[in-house]
Amino acid sequence: MPAPAESPRPQGPYPAEWSIRTLLADPHPHLKRVYGAWQEALAREGRPLPRAGALGPVQLKQVLPDVHVYDVRPDHPRFTFRLIGTRMVDYLGSNLSGTAIADLPMSKLREVLMEILGTVDSRAAPVHIKALHAVALPNGDQRSLESLWLPFGDDGIVSRVIAVSLLGDLPP
């Protein structure tokens, strides 16, 4: 039986609504579909977490430009960008694949990613986030954000996180 959803979010530098282990109300349809694929992989494999290869381009086809994948290691650097979708590269201003999160020059982005990845890792659970008012991008643009962060690994130990982040216009 899965653990119950947790809310509110952990305290930290990221002003957003969080849900741990389940989706927030009214999730974006693409995120709802990806979460369903993750749950199916979890049920199919009968393990604490799906294997890292359980979701691939077929399941992520509609959101591939918005995907960012992280390796999680037991030693330093703990979190590293493995892959970043093309739309995410455009938003970030560069392709950070291979970069350790601890080495990011953008301190706010580094803090936010460490908080989110740390939560997914320590809880070995999905995190769904909505930041409706503003997410500051490196180019100074402000956007709304809805993202889903999914853990993968062996024996309940997270070794990879696949995230999908959908950026939009600020609400009126």
Contacts in CASP RR format, 6 or more apart in sequence:
PFRMAT RR
TARGET T0000
AUTHOR 0000-0000-0000
METHOD contacts of the structure
MODEL  1
MPAPAESPRPQGPYPAEWSIRTLLADPHPHLKRVYGAWQEALAREGRPLP
RAGALGPVQLKQVLPDVHVYDVRPDHPRFTFRLIGTRMVDYLGSNLSGTA
IADLPMSKLREVLMEILGTVDSRAAPVHIKALHAVALPNGDQRSLESLWL
PFGDDGIVSRVIAVSLLGDLPP
2 21 0 8 1.000
3 21 0 8 1.000
3 125 0 8 1.000
4 21 0 8 1.000
5 19 0 8 1.000
5 20 0 8 1.000
5 21 0 8 1.000
5 22 0 8 1.000
6 19 0 8 1.000
6 20 0 8 1.000
6 21 0 8 1.000
6 123 0 8 1.000
6 125 0 8 1.000
7 18 0 8 1.000
7 19 0 8 1.000
7 20 0 8 1.000
8 17 0 8 1.000
8 18 0 8 1.000
9 16 0 8 1.000
9 17 0 8 1.000
9 18 0 8 1.000
9 19 0 8 1.000
9 20 0 8 1.000
9 119 0 8 1.000
9 129 0 8 1.000
10 18 0 8 1.000
10 115 0 8 1.000
10 119 0 8 1.000
12 111 0 8 1.000
12 115 0 8 1.000
13 108 0 8 1.000
13 111 0 8 1.000
13 112 0 8 1.000
13 115 0 8 1.000
14 111 0 8 1.000
14 112 0 8 1.000
14 115 0 8 1.000
14 116 0 8 1.000
14 129 0 8 1.000
14 131 0 8 1.000
15 131 0 8 1.000
15 133 0 8 1.000
16 129 0 8 1.000
16 130 0 8 1.000
16 131 0 8 1.000
16 145 0 8 1.000
17 24 0 8 1.000
17 129 0 8 1.000
17 130 0 8 1.000
17 131 0 8 1.000
17 132 0 8 1.000
18 24 0 8 1.000
18 119 0 8 1.000
18 127 0 8 1.000
18 128 0 8 1.000
18 129 0 8 1.000
19 127 0 8 1.000
19 128 0 8 1.000
19 129 0 8 1.000
20 119 0 8 1.000
20 123 0 8 1.000
20 125 0 8 1.000
20 126 0 8 1.000
20 127 0 8 1.000
21 123 0 8 1.000
21 125 0 8 1.000
21 126 0 8 1.000
22 126 0 8 1.000
22 128 0 8 1.000
23 31 0 8 1.000
23 32 0 8 1.000
23 35 0 8 1.000
23 128 0 8 1.000
23 148 0 8 1.000
24 128 0 8 1.000
24 130 0 8 1.000
27 35 0 8 1.000
27 128 0 8 1.000
27 146 0 8 1.000
27 148 0 8 1.000
28 146 0 8 1.000
28 166 0 8 1.000
30 62 0 8 1.000
30 63 0 8 1.000
30 164 0 8 1.000
30 166 0 8 1.000
31 63 0 8 1.000
31 128 0 8 1.000
31 146 0 8 1.000
31 147 0 8 1.000
31 148 0 8 1.000
31 164 0 8 1.000
31 166 0 8 1.000
33 62 0 8 1.000
34 55 0 8 1.000
34 59 0 8 1.000
34 60 0 8 1.000
34 63 0 8 1.000
34 148 0 8 1.000
34 150 0 8 1.000
34 164 0 8 1.000
35 126 0 8 1.000
35 128 0 8 1.000
35 148 0 8 1.000
35 150 0 8 1.000
37 55 0 8 1.000
37 59 0 8 1.000
38 50 0 8 1.000
38 54 0 8 1.000
38 55 0 8 1.000
38 126 0 8 1.000
38 150 0 8 1.000
41 50 0 8 1.000
41 51 0 8 1.000
41 54 0 8 1.000
41 55 0 8 1.000
42 49 0 8 1.000
42 50 0 8 1.000
44 54 0 8 1.000
45 51 0 8 1.000
45 54 0 8 1.000
47 154 0 8 1.000
47 155 0 8 1.000
47 156 0 8 1.000
48 124 0 8 1.000
48 155 0 8 1.000
48 156 0 8 1.000
49 124 0 8 1.000
49 151 0 8 1.000
49 152 0 8 1.000
49 153 0 8 1.000
49 154 0 8 1.000
49 156 0 8 1.000
49 157 0 8 1.000
49 158 0 8 1.000
50 152 0 8 1.000
50 153 0 8 1.000
51 152 0 8 1.000
51 153 0 8 1.000
51 154 0 8 1.000
52 152 0 8 1.000
52 153 0 8 1.000
52 159 0 8 1.000
52 160 0 8 1.000
53 152 0 8 1.000
54 152 0 8 1.000
55 150 0 8 1.000
55 152 0 8 1.000
55 162 0 8 1.000
57 64 0 8 1.000
60 67 0 8 1.000
60 162 0 8 1.000
60 164 0 8 1.000
63 164 0 8 1.000
63 166 0 8 1.000
64 85 0 8 1.000
64 86 0 8 1.000
65 85 0 8 1.000
65 86 0 8 1.000
65 87 0 8 1.000
65 88 0 8 1.000
66 85 0 8 1.000
66 87 0 8 1.000
66 88 0 8 1.000
66 164 0 8 1.000
66 165 0 8 1.000
66 166 0 8 1.000
66 167 0 8 1.000
67 83 0 8 1.000
67 84 0 8 1.000
67 85 0 8 1.000
67 88 0 8 1.000
67 162 0 8 1.000
67 163 0 8 1.000
67 164 0 8 1.000
68 81 0 8 1.000
68 83 0 8 1.000
68 84 0 8 1.000
68 85 0 8 1.000
68 88 0 8 1.000
68 162 0 8 1.000
68 163 0 8 1.000
68 164 0 8 1.000
68 165 0 8 1.000
69 81 0 8 1.000
69 82 0 8 1.000
69 83 0 8 1.000
69 84 0 8 1.000
69 160 0 8 1.000
69 161 0 8 1.000
69 162 0 8 1.000
69 163 0 8 1.000
70 79 0 8 1.000
70 80 0 8 1.000
70 81 0 8 1.000
70 82 0 8 1.000
70 101 0 8 1.000
70 117 0 8 1.000
70 160 0 8 1.000
70 161 0 8 1.000
70 162 0 8 1.000
70 163 0 8 1.000
71 79 0 8 1.000
71 80 0 8 1.000
71 82 0 8 1.000
71 159 0 8 1.000
71 160 0 8 1.000
72 78 0 8 1.000
72 79 0 8 1.000
72 117 0 8 1.000
72 121 0 8 1.000
72 158 0 8 1.000
72 159 0 8 1.000
72 160 0 8 1.000
72 161 0 8 1.000
73 79 0 8 1.000
73 80 0 8 1.000
73 159 0 8 1.000
76 102 0 8 1.000
77 100 0 8 1.000
77 101 0 8 1.000
77 102 0 8 1.000
77 103 0 8 1.000
78 101 0 8 1.000
78 102 0 8 1.000
78 117 0 8 1.000
78 121 0 8 1.000
79 100 0 8 1.000
79 101 0 8 1.000
79 102 0 8 1.000
79 113 0 8 1.000
79 114 0 8 1.000
79 117 0 8 1.000
79 118 0 8 1.000
79 121 0 8 1.000
79 161 0 8 1.000
80 98 0 8 1.000
80 99 0 8 1.000
80 100 0 8 1.000
80 101 0 8 1.000
81 96 0 8 1.000
81 97 0 8 1.000
81 98 0 8 1.000
81 99 0 8 1.000
81 101 0 8 1.000
82 97 0 8 1.000
82 98 0 8 1.000
82 160 0 8 1.000
83 97 0 8 1.000
84 92 0 8 1.000
84 95 0 8 1.000
84 96 0 8 1.000
84 97 0 8 1.000
88 165 0 8 1.000
89 95 0 8 1.000
89 96 0 8 1.000
91 137 0 8 1.000
91 138 0 8 1.000
91 143 0 8 1.000
91 167 0 8 1.000
92 109 0 8 1.000
92 137 0 8 1.000
92 138 0 8 1.000
93 138 0 8 1.000
93 139 0 8 1.000
96 104 0 8 1.000
101 110 0 8 1.000
101 113 0 8 1.000
101 114 0 8 1.000
101 117 0 8 1.000
102 110 0 8 1.000
102 114 0 8 1.000
104 110 0 8 1.000
104 113 0 8 1.000
106 138 0 8 1.000
108 136 0 8 1.000
109 138 0 8 1.000
116 127 0 8 1.000
116 129 0 8 1.000
116 149 0 8 1.000
116 163 0 8 1.000
117 149 0 8 1.000
117 161 0 8 1.000
119 127 0 8 1.000
120 126 0 8 1.000
120 127 0 8 1.000
120 149 0 8 1.000
120 150 0 8 1.000
120 151 0 8 1.000
120 158 0 8 1.000
120 161 0 8 1.000
121 151 0 8 1.000
121 158 0 8 1.000
121 161 0 8 1.000
124 151 0 8 1.000
124 156 0 8 1.000
124 157 0 8 1.000
124 158 0 8 1.000
125 151 0 8 1.000
126 148 0 8 1.000
126 149 0 8 1.000
126 150 0 8 1.000
126 151 0 8 1.000
127 148 0 8 1.000
127 149 0 8 1.000
128 146 0 8 1.000
128 147 0 8 1.000
128 148 0 8 1.000
128 149 0 8 1.000
129 145 0 8 1.000
129 146 0 8 1.000
129 147 0 8 1.000
129 148 0 8 1.000
129 149 0 8 1.000
130 144 0 8 1.000
130 145 0 8 1.000
130 146 0 8 1.000
131 144 0 8 1.000
131 145 0 8 1.000
131 146 0 8 1.000
132 144 0 8 1.000
132 170 0 8 1.000
132 171 0 8 1.000
133 144 0 8 1.000
133 170 0 8 1.000
133 171 0 8 1.000
134 142 0 8 1.000
134 143 0 8 1.000
134 144 0 8 1.000
134 170 0 8 1.000
135 142 0 8 1.000
135 143 0 8 1.000
135 144 0 8 1.000
135 145 0 8 1.000
135 167 0 8 1.000
136 142 0 8 1.000
137 143 0 8 1.000
137 167 0 8 1.000
142 170 0 8 1.000
143 167 0 8 1.000
143 168 0 8 1.000
143 169 0 8 1.000
143 170 0 8 1.000
144 167 0 8 1.000
144 168 0 8 1.000
144 169 0 8 1.000
144 170 0 8 1.000
144 171 0 8 1.000
145 165 0 8 1.000
145 166 0 8 1.000
145 167 0 8 1.000
145 168 0 8 1.000
146 165 0 8 1.000
146 166 0 8 1.000
147 163 0 8 1.000
147 164 0 8 1.000
147 165 0 8 1.000
147 166 0 8 1.000
148 163 0 8 1.000
148 164 0 8 1.000
149 161 0 8 1.000
149 162 0 8 1.000
149 163 0 8 1.000
150 161 0 8 1.000
150 162 0 8 1.000
150 163 0 8 1.000
151 158 0 8 1.000
151 160 0 8 1.000
151 161 0 8 1.000
152 158 0 8 1.000
152 159 0 8 1.000
152 160 0 8 1.000
152 161 0 8 1.000
152 162 0 8 1.000
153 159 0 8 1.000
153 160 0 8 1.000
END
